[in-house]
Amino acid sequence: MKYTSIALAAAAALSLAACGANDVGSAATTSASSLPQLSAATSATLAGNCAALAAKLSFANTVFTSVTDVAAGTLAVAGKPIAEHCLIQGYMNQRVSSVDGNTYAIGFEMRLPLAWNGRFFYQANGGLDGNVVTATGEIGGGGPSTDALNMGFAVISSDSGHSAAQNPLFGLDPQARIDYGYNAVAVLTPMAKQVIKLAYGKAPDRSYFDGCSNGGRHALVAAARSSGDYDGIIAGDPGVHLPKAAIGEMWSAQQLASVATSTTASGLPDITTGFTATERQMVASKILAKCDALDGVSDGLIQDIKACQANFSLASDVPTCSNNVRDGTCLTGAQKTAIGNVFSGARNSAGTALYASFPYDAGLGPGWSAWKQANSITLDPAAAAFTFTTPPQSASVLSQLSAYALNFSMDTDAPKIFATSGVYSESAWSFMTPPDETNLSALKLRGAKLMVYHGTSDPVFSSNDTTDWYQRLATANGGDASNFARLYTIAGMNHCSGGPSTDQFDMLTPLIAWVEQGKAPDSVIATARDASNVVPNADVPAAWGAGRARPLCAYPKVARYQGGDVNAASSFVCS
């Protein structure tokens, strides 16, 4: 649930380690060689100028409010000027809600480079959307160093059908819910392609989709619902089960509230005192002590996250406080129960899981706390109350979100994400998740490709949930989905970026090579944003030095140390 105010994902670009397109699935699945090979995009230039384009623009139920020329260098990413381009702004499907009386529309902007590479890029927003962010084409990871617009893509971004001023109460309007869930992408895509055709004299040869967090959910929904529209899709830290994840956040808040040592000004438990920064650092050090060397070297990165879960025990590997005296070197028995519940995932009183478990990993710093100990009692209950609950809560709940979160019933409130009621004819589960999340045959059989990545220290959307989805996708494809879809887990990374991790990478370049040249990416190189980086990551330990790089391996392979410079990606192999 990547909220715009947190800005948890940015663009990055590094090199690719690619293998040939010779991977073959089982007899029940379509082999890589028998899938269609899509042709490469060809470039073109803008026909005329921005003013001439403005005179030609027309699309049903769409108002183009402005078309302006943006000079080279007006925008920049990581100090690199963005080339001259046309900026088109507008909105679609404006209407007045019969439920809350507010005016809604799907706002958007497009940026069209004068020198076009023949490709279209949908830049998915995050969190509750509501903002038309600058359509430079963010490509994922932490620390931007390039973007799709500078690579020559025509780019669109949107607010998904409501304004920031309407957050989070847009969930009171049934159509705004559906636009947010999937419909904005469905209606914007053909409009954007028509604009591109008018601008360059041809439709895009290839279309790509990229987003992280809720943007990653948008990406997986597009893979299912818009399979004929996109040739390459990147889904970062995807909230594919976002309504359940919001429940999981409130569950975590309730667990930490049970061991809080003080209250807030409003008289509610201060959940930051349930698991302090010192205690989180201590637990992270114990996890590293048990798991760091499982990949062949003690380097502060737990690459073999699966083996770590079998080796680390919160109960036995973290000291228990004597006489319940908390000094930062131990946890009380009650804390171990509560924190263990946070990691084991939300469940109801019958013990039925309501969301996935989370892996124990080293990224328990500020990025972890921001979600588990802040957003869990503000942003997530806002989404749950007004967008994911049917019927939605009264607007009065907006002033008491923390109380709503801490009193949310896992027995009676949680099932409301599956409910319909009156004008709310689609449940949150229906409009937020793919209709059949492991049936991507339409995407696959077109020759389209999907790359998914997830930080193993993500505190809001569990990487275990994404790994489980990918395993089920493989099962649905005869045991192997790697000829069209690959998953990459990122050690230590929090939600979309940050954490003690190698979080700067470019998956768009290898995706293009896979889609248009058949070069399947066995790994992608990622680097740590140390103090020398243009956009440093404060979570990177100084002891790592400069220039640390790692291969992000296609699941289920793990980056294992083979000897040599511990900071060099070449010292690791995927196995």
C-alpha positions as CSV (number, residue, x, y, z in Angstrom):
1,M,0.0,0.0,0.0
2,K,2.6,2.5,-1.1
3,Y,1.3,5.9,-0.1
4,T,2.5,8.8,-2.2
5,S,3.5,10.7,1.0
6,I,6.1,8.1,1.9
7,A,7.7,7.9,-1.6
8,L,9.0,4.4,-1.1
9,A,10.0,3.6,-4.6
10,A,12.1,5.3,-7.2
11,A,13.9,4.4,-10.5
12,A,17.3,2.8,-10.8
13,A,19.4,1.4,-13.6
14,L,22.2,-1.1,-13.5
15,S,23.4,-4.0,-15.6
16,L,21.8,-7.3,-16.4
17,A,23.1,-10.8,-16.2
18,A,21.0,-12.7,-18.7
19,C,20.8,-16.3,-19.9
20,G,19.5,-17.5,-23.2
21,A,15.8,-18.2,-23.8
22,N,16.2,-22.0,-23.6
23,D,14.3,-22.7,-20.4
24,V,11.8,-25.5,-21.0
25,G,8.9,-26.4,-18.6
26,S,7.4,-29.8,-18.0
27,A,5.4,-31.7,-20.6
28,A,2.2,-30.1,-19.4
29,T,3.5,-26.6,-20.0
30,T,4.3,-24.6,-23.1
31,S,8.1,-24.5,-23.6
32,A,9.9,-21.2,-24.1
33,S,10.7,-22.0,-27.7
34,S,7.1,-22.7,-28.6
35,L,5.8,-19.4,-27.1
36,P,5.5,-16.5,-29.6
37,Q,8.6,-14.3,-29.9
38,L,7.4,-10.7,-30.0
39,S,9.3,-8.4,-32.4
40,A,11.3,-5.5,-31.3
41,A,9.9,-2.0,-31.2
42,T,11.0,0.5,-33.9
43,S,11.5,4.2,-33.2
44,A,9.7,7.2,-34.6
45,T,9.6,11.0,-34.1
46,L,6.8,13.2,-33.1
47,A,4.7,14.3,-36.1
48,G,4.8,18.1,-36.0
49,N,4.9,19.8,-32.6
50,C,2.9,19.8,-29.4
51,A,0.6,22.5,-30.6
52,A,-0.2,20.6,-33.8
53,L,-0.9,17.5,-31.7
54,A,-3.3,19.4,-29.4
55,A,-5.5,20.2,-32.4
56,K,-5.9,16.5,-33.2
57,L,-6.6,15.1,-29.8
58,S,-10.0,13.5,-29.4
59,F,-11.3,10.5,-27.4
60,A,-14.7,9.6,-26.0
61,N,-15.6,11.0,-22.6
62,T,-12.1,12.6,-22.3
63,V,-11.2,16.2,-21.8
64,F,-7.6,17.2,-22.7
65,T,-7.0,20.2,-20.5
66,S,-3.6,21.2,-21.7
67,V,-0.9,20.2,-24.2
68,T,2.5,21.9,-23.6
69,D,6.0,21.6,-24.7
70,V,8.5,20.8,-21.9
71,A,12.0,21.9,-22.8
72,A,15.0,19.6,-22.3
73,G,16.4,19.9,-18.7
74,T,13.1,21.2,-17.2
75,L,12.9,17.9,-15.4
76,A,15.8,15.7,-14.2
77,V,16.3,12.3,-12.5
78,A,19.4,11.9,-10.3
79,G,20.9,15.0,-11.9
80,K,20.3,13.7,-15.5
81,P,18.2,16.1,-17.6
82,I,15.1,14.7,-19.3
83,A,14.8,15.3,-23.0
84,E,12.3,17.6,-24.6
85,H,8.8,16.2,-24.7
86,C,5.1,17.0,-24.9
87,L,3.0,17.1,-21.7
88,I,-0.6,16.2,-22.1
89,Q,-3.0,16.6,-19.1
90,G,-6.6,15.7,-18.8
91,Y,-9.4,13.6,-17.3
92,M,-11.9,10.9,-18.3
93,N,-15.4,9.9,-17.3
94,Q,-16.2,12.8,-15.2
95,R,-19.4,12.3,-13.2
96,V,-21.3,13.3,-10.0
97,S,-21.7,10.5,-7.5
98,S,-25.3,9.6,-6.6
99,V,-23.9,8.3,-3.3
100,D,-21.8,11.1,-1.8
101,G,-22.6,14.0,-4.3
102,N,-18.9,14.5,-5.1
103,T,-17.5,15.0,-8.6
104,Y,-15.2,12.2,-9.7
105,A,-13.0,11.8,-12.8
106,I,-10.0,9.8,-13.8
107,G,-7.2,12.3,-14.0
108,F,-4.0,11.6,-16.1
109,E,-1.0,13.0,-17.7
110,M,1.1,11.8,-20.6
111,R,4.6,12.7,-21.6
112,L,5.6,12.0,-25.1
113,P,9.3,12.3,-26.1
114,L,10.1,14.0,-29.4
115,A,12.4,11.0,-30.2
116,W,10.3,8.0,-29.4
117,N,11.5,4.4,-29.0
118,G,8.2,2.9,-30.2
119,R,7.1,1.8,-26.7
120,F,4.4,2.8,-24.2
121,F,4.9,2.7,-20.5
122,Y,2.1,2.7,-17.9
123,Q,3.4,4.1,-14.6
124,A,1.2,2.7,-11.9
125,N,0.6,4.8,-8.8
126,G,0.6,3.5,-5.2
127,G,-1.2,3.6,-1.9
128,L,-4.7,5.0,-2.2
129,D,-3.6,6.8,-5.5
130,G,-5.4,10.1,-5.8
131,N,-2.5,11.9,-7.3
132,V,-1.4,12.3,-10.9
133,V,2.3,12.0,-10.3
134,T,4.9,13.3,-12.8
135,A,4.9,10.7,-15.6
136,T,8.6,10.3,-16.0
137,G,8.3,6.5,-15.9
138,E,9.6,5.3,-12.6
139,I,11.1,1.9,-13.1
140,G,11.4,0.5,-9.6
141,G,13.9,0.0,-6.9
142,G,15.5,2.6,-4.7
143,G,17.5,5.7,-5.8
144,P,16.5,6.9,-9.3
145,S,19.3,6.9,-11.9
146,T,17.1,6.8,-15.0
147,D,13.5,6.6,-16.1
148,A,11.4,5.3,-18.9
149,L,10.8,8.8,-20.4
150,N,14.5,9.3,-20.8
151,M,14.8,5.9,-22.4
152,G,12.4,7.1,-25.1
153,F,9.1,5.7,-23.8
154,A,5.7,7.5,-24.1
155,V,4.5,7.5,-20.5
156,I,1.2,7.8,-18.7
157,S,0.3,8.2,-15.0
158,S,-3.1,8.7,-13.4
159,D,-4.9,9.2,-10.1
160,S,-7.0,6.1,-10.6
161,G,-10.3,8.0,-10.5
162,H,-10.2,10.3,-7.5
163,S,-8.3,13.3,-6.2
164,A,-6.0,13.4,-3.1
165,A,-8.6,15.6,-1.5
166,Q,-11.0,12.7,-1.7
167,N,-8.7,10.3,0.1
168,P,-9.7,8.1,1.9
169,L,-13.4,8.8,1.7
170,F,-13.6,8.1,-2.1
171,G,-14.3,4.6,-0.9
172,L,-17.9,5.7,-0.1
173,D,-18.5,5.9,-3.9
174,P,-19.0,2.4,-5.5
175,Q,-17.6,3.4,-9.0
176,A,-14.6,5.2,-7.4
177,R,-13.8,1.9,-5.7
178,I,-13.9,0.0,-9.0
179,D,-11.9,2.7,-10.9
180,Y,-9.2,2.4,-8.1
181,G,-9.2,-1.3,-8.2
182,Y,-9.0,-2.0,-12.0
183,N,-11.1,0.2,-14.2
184,A,-8.9,3.2,-14.5
185,V,-6.2,1.1,-16.1
186,A,-8.8,-0.5,-18.4
187,V,-10.1,2.7,-19.8
188,L,-6.9,4.8,-19.9
189,T,-4.9,2.2,-21.9
190,P,-6.9,2.5,-25.2
191,M,-7.0,6.3,-24.8
192,A,-3.3,6.5,-24.3
193,K,-2.6,4.3,-27.3
194,Q,-4.8,6.4,-29.5
195,V,-3.0,9.5,-28.4
196,I,0.3,7.9,-29.2
197,K,-1.0,6.9,-32.7
198,L,-2.0,10.5,-33.3
199,A,1.3,11.8,-32.1
200,Y,3.7,9.4,-34.0
201,G,1.6,8.1,-36.9
202,K,1.5,4.6,-35.4
203,A,0.4,2.8,-32.3
204,P,3.0,1.6,-29.9
205,D,4.8,-1.5,-31.0
206,R,5.3,-2.7,-27.5
207,S,3.6,-1.7,-24.2
208,Y,5.0,-2.1,-20.7
209,F,3.5,-1.7,-17.2
210,D,5.4,-1.1,-14.0
211,G,4.5,-0.4,-10.4
212,C,5.5,-1.1,-6.8
213,S,3.3,-1.7,-3.7
214,N,-0.3,-1.0,-4.8
215,G,1.3,-0.3,-8.1
216,G,2.6,-3.8,-8.0
217,R,-1.0,-5.0,-7.4
218,H,-2.1,-2.9,-10.3
219,A,0.5,-4.7,-12.4
220,L,-0.6,-8.2,-11.5
221,V,-4.3,-7.2,-12.0
222,A,-3.3,-5.8,-15.4
223,A,-1.5,-9.1,-16.2
224,A,-4.9,-10.9,-15.7
225,R,-7.5,-8.3,-16.8
226,S,-5.5,-6.4,-19.5
227,S,-3.4,-9.4,-20.8
228,G,-3.9,-8.3,-24.4
229,D,-2.7,-4.7,-23.8
230,Y,0.7,-5.2,-22.2
231,D,3.8,-7.1,-23.5
232,G,6.0,-6.7,-20.4
233,I,4.9,-6.2,-16.8
234,I,7.0,-5.5,-13.7
235,A,5.3,-6.0,-10.3
236,G,7.3,-4.8,-7.3
237,D,6.4,-5.8,-3.7
238,P,2.9,-6.4,-5.0
239,G,-0.1,-6.0,-2.7
240,V,-1.9,-8.6,-4.7
241,H,-4.0,-9.4,-1.6
242,L,-4.1,-5.8,-0.4
243,P,-7.4,-6.0,1.6
244,K,-6.0,-8.9,3.6
245,A,-2.7,-7.1,4.1
246,A,-4.6,-4.1,5.6
247,I,-6.2,-6.5,8.1
248,G,-2.7,-7.9,8.8
249,E,-1.4,-4.4,9.6
250,M,-4.2,-3.9,12.1
251,W,-3.5,-7.3,13.6
252,S,0.2,-6.3,14.1
253,A,-0.9,-3.1,15.8
254,Q,-3.1,-5.0,18.2
255,Q,-0.2,-7.4,19.0
256,L,2.2,-4.6,19.7
257,A,-0.5,-2.7,21.7
258,S,-0.7,-5.7,24.0
259,V,2.9,-5.1,25.2
260,A,3.0,-1.3,25.0
261,T,4.5,0.4,28.1
262,S,2.8,3.8,27.7
263,T,-0.2,5.5,26.1
264,T,-0.6,8.2,23.6
265,A,-2.2,11.6,24.2
266,S,-5.6,10.1,23.2
267,G,-5.2,7.4,25.8
268,L,-4.5,4.5,23.4
269,P,-1.5,2.2,23.7
270,D,1.6,3.6,22.2
271,I,2.6,0.7,20.0
272,T,6.1,2.1,19.4
273,T,6.9,1.1,23.0
274,G,5.9,-2.5,22.4
275,F,9.0,-3.1,20.3
276,T,11.5,-0.3,20.6
277,A,14.2,0.6,18.1
278,T,16.9,-0.8,20.4
279,E,15.0,-4.1,20.7
280,R,14.4,-4.3,17.0
281,Q,18.1,-3.8,16.3
282,M,18.9,-6.5,18.9
283,V,16.5,-9.0,17.3
284,A,17.9,-8.2,13.8
285,S,21.4,-9.0,15.1
286,K,20.2,-12.3,16.5
287,I,18.6,-13.2,13.1
288,L,21.9,-12.4,11.4
289,A,23.9,-14.5,13.8
290,K,21.8,-17.5,12.9
291,C,21.2,-16.9,9.2
292,D,23.8,-14.6,7.7
293,A,26.3,-17.3,6.8
294,L,23.8,-19.7,5.3
295,D,24.6,-18.4,1.8
296,G,28.3,-18.9,2.3
297,V,29.5,-15.6,3.8
298,S,28.6,-13.4,6.7
299,D,28.0,-10.1,5.0
300,G,24.9,-8.6,6.6
301,L,22.6,-10.0,3.8
302,I,20.4,-13.1,4.3
303,Q,20.1,-14.5,0.8
304,D,18.8,-17.9,1.7
305,I,15.7,-16.6,3.4
306,K,14.0,-20.0,3.4
307,A,16.8,-21.7,5.3
308,C,16.8,-18.8,7.7
309,Q,13.2,-19.6,8.8
310,A,14.2,-23.1,9.7
311,N,17.3,-22.0,11.6
312,F,16.1,-19.0,13.6
313,S,13.8,-19.2,16.6
314,L,12.5,-16.1,18.3
315,A,11.9,-18.2,21.4
316,S,15.4,-19.7,21.9
317,D,17.7,-17.4,19.9
318,V,16.6,-14.1,21.6
319,P,17.3,-13.8,25.3
320,T,14.3,-13.7,27.6
321,C,14.3,-10.7,30.1
322,S,14.8,-11.6,33.7
323,N,12.0,-10.4,35.9
324,N,10.5,-8.7,32.9
325,V,13.1,-6.0,33.0
326,R,13.5,-4.6,29.5
327,D,16.9,-3.1,28.8
328,G,17.2,-3.6,25.1
329,T,19.2,-6.8,25.3
330,C,16.2,-9.1,25.7
331,L,12.5,-9.5,25.2
332,T,9.9,-10.4,27.8
333,G,7.9,-13.6,27.3
334,A,4.8,-11.5,26.5
335,Q,6.8,-9.6,23.9
336,K,8.0,-12.8,22.3
337,T,4.4,-14.0,22.0
338,A,3.2,-10.7,20.5
339,I,6.1,-10.3,18.1
340,G,5.9,-13.9,17.1
341,N,2.2,-13.3,16.3
342,V,3.2,-10.3,14.2
343,F,5.5,-12.5,12.1
344,S,3.2,-15.5,12.0
345,G,0.4,-13.3,10.5
346,A,-3.1,-12.3,11.2
347,R,-5.7,-15.0,12.2
348,N,-9.1,-15.1,13.7
349,S,-10.2,-16.6,17.1
350,A,-10.5,-20.0,15.4
351,G,-6.9,-19.9,14.3
352,T,-7.7,-19.4,10.6
353,A,-5.1,-17.4,8.8
354,L,-6.4,-14.1,7.5
355,Y,-3.1,-13.0,5.8
356,A,0.3,-14.5,5.2
357,S,3.2,-14.9,7.6
358,F,6.3,-12.7,7.3
359,P,9.9,-14.1,7.1
360,Y,12.4,-13.2,9.8
361,D,15.0,-10.9,8.2
362,A,17.4,-8.2,9.2
363,G,15.5,-5.1,7.9
364,L,13.8,-4.1,11.2
365,G,14.8,-0.5,11.1
366,P,12.8,2.7,10.5
367,G,11.2,1.4,7.3
368,W,9.8,-1.6,9.2
369,S,8.6,0.6,12.0
370,A,7.0,3.1,9.7
371,W,4.5,0.5,8.6
372,K,4.1,-1.7,11.6
373,Q,4.0,1.1,14.2
374,A,2.6,4.1,12.3
375,N,0.7,3.3,9.1
376,S,-0.9,0.3,10.8
377,I,-3.0,2.7,12.9
378,T,-3.5,5.5,10.3
379,L,-3.3,4.6,6.6
380,D,-4.3,1.0,6.7
381,P,-7.4,1.4,8.8
382,A,-8.4,4.3,6.5
383,A,-8.2,1.9,3.5
384,A,-10.0,-0.9,5.4
385,A,-12.8,1.3,6.8
386,F,-13.8,3.1,3.6
387,T,-12.6,1.1,0.6
388,F,-12.3,-2.6,1.7
389,T,-15.2,-2.9,4.1
390,T,-18.7,-3.3,2.6
391,P,-20.7,-1.4,3.3
392,P,-18.1,1.3,4.2
393,Q,-17.9,2.8,7.7
394,S,-19.4,6.1,8.5
395,A,-17.1,9.1,7.6
396,S,-17.0,9.8,11.4
397,V,-14.5,7.0,11.7
398,L,-11.9,9.2,10.0
399,S,-11.3,11.0,13.2
400,Q,-10.7,7.8,15.2
401,L,-8.7,5.6,12.9
402,S,-6.3,4.3,15.6
403,A,-9.2,3.2,17.8
404,Y,-10.8,1.6,14.8
405,A,-7.6,-0.4,14.1
406,L,-7.0,-1.5,17.7
407,N,-10.6,-2.6,18.0
408,F,-11.0,-4.2,14.5
409,S,-12.5,-7.6,15.0
410,M,-10.7,-10.4,13.2
411,D,-13.9,-12.5,13.5
412,T,-16.7,-10.1,12.5
413,D,-15.0,-7.2,10.6
414,A,-12.4,-9.1,8.6
415,P,-15.0,-11.0,6.5
416,K,-16.5,-7.7,5.2
417,I,-13.7,-7.6,2.5
418,F,-15.7,-10.3,0.8
419,A,-19.1,-8.7,1.2
420,T,-21.4,-6.9,-1.2
421,S,-24.3,-4.7,-0.2
422,G,-26.8,-2.7,-2.1
423,V,-25.1,-0.3,-4.5
424,Y,-21.8,-1.9,-3.6
425,S,-22.2,-4.8,-6.0
426,E,-18.5,-5.7,-6.1
427,S,-16.7,-6.8,-3.0
428,A,-13.2,-5.4,-2.2
429,W,-11.8,-8.8,-2.9
430,S,-13.4,-8.7,-6.4
431,F,-12.3,-5.3,-7.5
432,M,-8.8,-5.3,-5.8
433,T,-7.5,-8.7,-6.8
434,P,-7.0,-10.5,-10.1
435,P,-10.1,-12.5,-11.1
436,D,-8.1,-15.7,-11.3
437,E,-4.7,-14.8,-10.1
438,T,-2.8,-17.9,-11.3
439,N,-4.5,-18.1,-14.7
440,L,-2.2,-15.9,-16.8
441,S,-2.5,-18.2,-19.9
442,A,-3.7,-15.3,-22.1
443,L,-0.6,-13.2,-21.2
444,K,1.7,-16.2,-21.6
445,L,0.4,-17.4,-24.9
446,R,0.8,-14.0,-26.5
447,G,4.5,-14.1,-25.7
448,A,4.3,-11.4,-23.0
449,K,6.5,-11.6,-19.9
450,L,6.2,-10.8,-16.2
451,M,8.9,-9.9,-13.7
452,V,8.1,-9.7,-10.0
453,Y,10.4,-8.6,-7.2
454,H,9.8,-8.4,-3.4
455,G,11.9,-7.3,-0.5
456,T,12.1,-10.0,2.2
457,S,12.0,-7.3,5.0
458,D,8.8,-5.8,3.5
459,P,6.6,-5.1,6.6
460,V,3.3,-4.5,4.9
461,F,3.1,-6.9,2.0
462,S,4.6,-10.2,2.8
463,S,7.2,-11.7,0.5
464,N,6.0,-15.1,1.7
465,D,2.6,-14.2,0.2
466,T,4.2,-13.4,-3.1
467,T,6.4,-16.5,-3.1
468,D,3.3,-18.6,-2.4
469,W,1.5,-17.0,-5.3
470,Y,4.4,-17.7,-7.6
471,Q,4.6,-21.3,-6.5
472,R,0.9,-21.7,-7.3
473,L,1.5,-20.0,-10.6
474,A,4.1,-22.6,-11.4
475,T,1.7,-25.4,-10.4
476,A,-0.9,-24.0,-12.7
477,N,1.7,-24.1,-15.5
478,G,2.8,-27.7,-15.2
479,G,5.2,-27.0,-12.4
480,D,7.3,-24.3,-14.1
481,A,6.2,-20.7,-15.0
482,S,9.7,-19.4,-15.7
483,N,9.3,-19.3,-19.4
484,F,7.0,-16.3,-19.0
485,A,7.1,-15.2,-15.3
486,R,10.0,-14.8,-12.8
487,L,10.3,-13.8,-9.2
488,Y,13.2,-12.1,-7.5
489,T,13.4,-11.7,-3.8
490,I,15.7,-9.0,-2.4
491,A,17.5,-9.6,0.9
492,G,16.9,-7.0,3.6
493,M,14.8,-4.7,1.5
494,N,11.8,-3.0,3.1
495,H,8.7,-1.9,1.2
496,C,9.8,-1.2,-2.4
497,S,13.2,0.2,-1.2
498,G,15.3,0.9,1.8
499,G,16.5,-1.4,4.6
500,P,20.0,-2.9,4.7
501,S,19.9,-4.1,1.2
502,T,21.0,-3.9,-2.4
503,D,17.9,-2.0,-3.5
504,Q,19.1,-0.2,-6.7
505,F,18.4,-2.0,-9.9
506,D,16.8,-1.8,-13.3
507,M,14.4,-4.5,-14.3
508,L,13.0,-2.7,-17.3
509,T,16.1,-3.1,-19.5
510,P,16.2,-6.9,-19.0
511,L,12.4,-7.1,-19.4
512,I,12.7,-5.5,-22.8
513,A,15.4,-7.9,-23.8
514,W,13.2,-10.8,-22.7
515,V,10.1,-9.6,-24.4
516,E,11.7,-8.4,-27.7
517,Q,14.8,-10.6,-28.0
518,G,14.0,-13.8,-26.0
519,K,16.8,-13.3,-23.5
520,A,15.4,-14.6,-20.3
521,P,16.9,-12.9,-17.2
522,D,18.3,-15.5,-14.8
523,S,19.5,-12.7,-12.6
524,V,19.5,-8.9,-12.3
525,I,22.4,-7.0,-10.8
526,A,21.5,-4.7,-7.8
527,T,23.7,-2.4,-5.8
528,A,23.6,-0.9,-2.3
529,R,23.1,2.8,-2.1
530,D,26.0,3.6,0.2
531,A,27.2,7.1,1.1
532,S,28.8,7.6,-2.3
533,N,25.5,7.1,-4.1
534,V,23.6,10.0,-5.7
535,V,20.7,9.1,-3.5
536,P,22.2,7.3,-0.4
537,N,20.2,4.8,1.6
538,A,20.7,5.5,5.3
539,D,20.0,1.9,6.2
540,V,23.2,0.6,4.4
541,P,25.8,-0.2,7.0
542,A,29.0,1.9,6.7
543,A,30.9,-1.4,7.2
544,W,29.8,-2.6,3.8
545,G,32.1,0.0,2.2
546,A,31.4,1.3,-1.3
547,G,30.0,-0.3,-4.4
548,R,28.4,-3.5,-3.0
549,A,26.5,-5.4,-5.7
550,R,24.6,-8.7,-5.7
551,P,22.8,-10.7,-8.3
552,L,19.1,-10.9,-7.7
553,C,18.4,-14.5,-8.5
554,A,15.3,-15.9,-10.2
555,Y,13.4,-17.9,-7.6
556,P,14.0,-20.5,-6.3
557,K,17.7,-19.9,-6.9
558,V,19.7,-18.2,-4.2
559,A,22.8,-16.0,-4.5
560,R,25.6,-18.0,-2.9
561,Y,29.2,-16.9,-2.2
562,Q,31.9,-18.5,-4.3
563,G,34.9,-16.6,-3.0
564,G,36.5,-13.3,-3.9
565,D,35.6,-9.7,-3.2
566,V,32.6,-9.7,-0.9
567,N,31.3,-6.5,-2.5
568,A,31.4,-7.9,-6.1
569,A,28.3,-9.5,-7.7
570,S,30.7,-11.8,-9.6
571,S,31.7,-13.4,-6.3
572,F,28.2,-14.9,-6.1
573,V,26.3,-17.4,-8.3
574,C,22.6,-18.2,-8.4
575,S,22.1,-21.8,-7.4
